[in-house]
Amino acid sequence: MAEGNAGAYPQVFVVDSQASYAPLPSGKSLRWTRFGQRLLLLLVGLALLGVAVEGHFIYYLYNKTEPSSLCLSLSICQNHSKTSPQSGGNLLSRIGAKETNEIPPVPTRRAHPPRPSAHLMGSGSPVGEKNVVQWVHAVGDAFTYHMGYDKGHLLVEEEGYYYLYSKVYLNAVEECSYIKHKVMKDTKAYDNSMELMKSNRFHCRTPKASKDQRTSGGEDLWNSFLGGVFHLHPGDEIFVTLEEGRKMRQGTADNFMGAFMI
């Protein structure tokens, strides 16, 4: 070998059999990738369609139930449950026509108190037998509720504690008068009447009333009031007695008696 040929060595390539390499995608893998993308798009489309259907269903239910809620708020529909779904448009038109600022009329019927009660007022013949004061029980402001009335006696129907009251207006036509104003009770437990409240007063005409006799008609007015709480039972009778009943001034507002359960 000549030394002049030393620079013409052959090139050597080393192949590493352990080196890793990225395989090229095959045609089958590409087909599966495209199929997965299409399937994903299909699922997304189905989800959007389901949302649209659900929204339409909610809107339909809202339109169907809205007339019923309007009827309840305006109190103008009584038989809506019997009407057909097709009448919704007519119903809404009727509601729109009747929606005004008019205030409904207040019923004139007197409302009853929640518990037994009564208010009796003076009558034209104030005193009956045994000095029992007679009353008006169903005229004007006089009334009875769950209580009865019979010839001056207030009849108890329900057991409980009652506030009883009585007022009489008197005219001392004489120089001096002795007045006995009492609230009495008849009960099945006793044969005789029981005194619940009483007022014994001795009254004489005042000098001023005597001087003004010509202008005032000789009236010297004064009153007696009694009131208290008592336990009453069904069948008890409450009444008022007044001695010298002729001195009682006649008038529905001047004399009264009443009771109410507390």
RACOR-V848910 format. One record per backbone hydrogen bond with DSSP energy under -0.5 kcal/mol. CO is the residue of the C=O (numbers start at 1). NH is the residue of the N-H. If there is no record, write none. Layout:
co=CO nh=NH
co=CO nh=NH
//
This chain:
co=2 nh=5
co=3 nh=6
co=5 nh=8
co=7 nh=9
co=13 nh=15
co=14 nh=16
co=15 nh=17
co=16 nh=19
co=21 nh=23
co=26 nh=30
co=27 nh=31
co=28 nh=32
co=29 nh=33
co=30 nh=34
co=31 nh=35
co=32 nh=36
co=33 nh=37
co=34 nh=38
co=35 nh=39
co=36 nh=40
co=37 nh=41
co=38 nh=42
co=39 nh=43
co=40 nh=44
co=41 nh=45
co=42 nh=46
co=43 nh=47
co=44 nh=48
co=45 nh=49
co=46 nh=50
co=47 nh=51
co=48 nh=52
co=49 nh=53
co=50 nh=54
co=51 nh=55
co=52 nh=56
co=53 nh=57
co=54 nh=58
co=55 nh=59
co=56 nh=60
co=57 nh=61
co=58 nh=62
co=59 nh=63
co=60 nh=64
co=61 nh=65
co=62 nh=66
co=63 nh=67
co=65 nh=69
co=66 nh=70
co=67 nh=71
co=68 nh=72
co=69 nh=73
co=70 nh=74
co=71 nh=75
co=71 nh=76
co=71 nh=77
co=79 nh=82
co=80 nh=83
co=84 nh=87
co=85 nh=88
co=86 nh=89
co=87 nh=91
co=88 nh=92
co=89 nh=93
co=90 nh=94
co=91 nh=95
co=92 nh=96
co=93 nh=97
co=94 nh=98
co=95 nh=99
co=98 nh=100
co=116 nh=261
co=117 nh=145
co=118 nh=259
co=119 nh=143
co=120 nh=257
co=121 nh=136
co=124 nh=126
co=126 nh=134
co=128 nh=131
co=129 nh=132
co=131 nh=242
co=132 nh=128
co=134 nh=123
co=135 nh=137
co=136 nh=121
co=139 nh=142
co=143 nh=119
co=145 nh=117
co=146 nh=157
co=148 nh=155
co=150 nh=153
co=153 nh=150
co=153 nh=155
co=154 nh=238
co=155 nh=148
co=156 nh=235
co=160 nh=162
co=160 nh=232
co=161 nh=262
co=162 nh=164
co=162 nh=230
co=163 nh=260
co=164 nh=228
co=165 nh=258
co=166 nh=226
co=167 nh=256
co=168 nh=224
co=169 nh=249
co=170 nh=222
co=171 nh=173
co=175 nh=205
co=177 nh=179
co=177 nh=203
co=179 nh=181
co=179 nh=201
co=180 nh=182
co=180 nh=243
co=181 nh=199
co=182 nh=184
co=182 nh=241
co=183 nh=196
co=183 nh=197
co=184 nh=239
co=185 nh=194
co=186 nh=237
co=187 nh=190
co=194 nh=185
co=194 nh=196
co=197 nh=183
co=199 nh=181
co=199 nh=201
co=201 nh=179
co=201 nh=203
co=203 nh=177
co=206 nh=210
co=207 nh=211
co=208 nh=212
co=210 nh=213
co=212 nh=216
co=213 nh=217
co=213 nh=218
co=216 nh=219
co=220 nh=172
co=222 nh=170
co=224 nh=168
co=226 nh=166
co=228 nh=164
co=230 nh=162
co=230 nh=232
co=232 nh=160
co=233 nh=236
co=236 nh=156
co=237 nh=186
co=238 nh=154
co=239 nh=184
co=240 nh=133
co=241 nh=182
co=244 nh=247
co=245 nh=248
co=247 nh=171
co=251 nh=255
co=252 nh=122
co=255 nh=122
co=256 nh=167
co=257 nh=120
co=258 nh=165
co=259 nh=118
co=260 nh=163
//
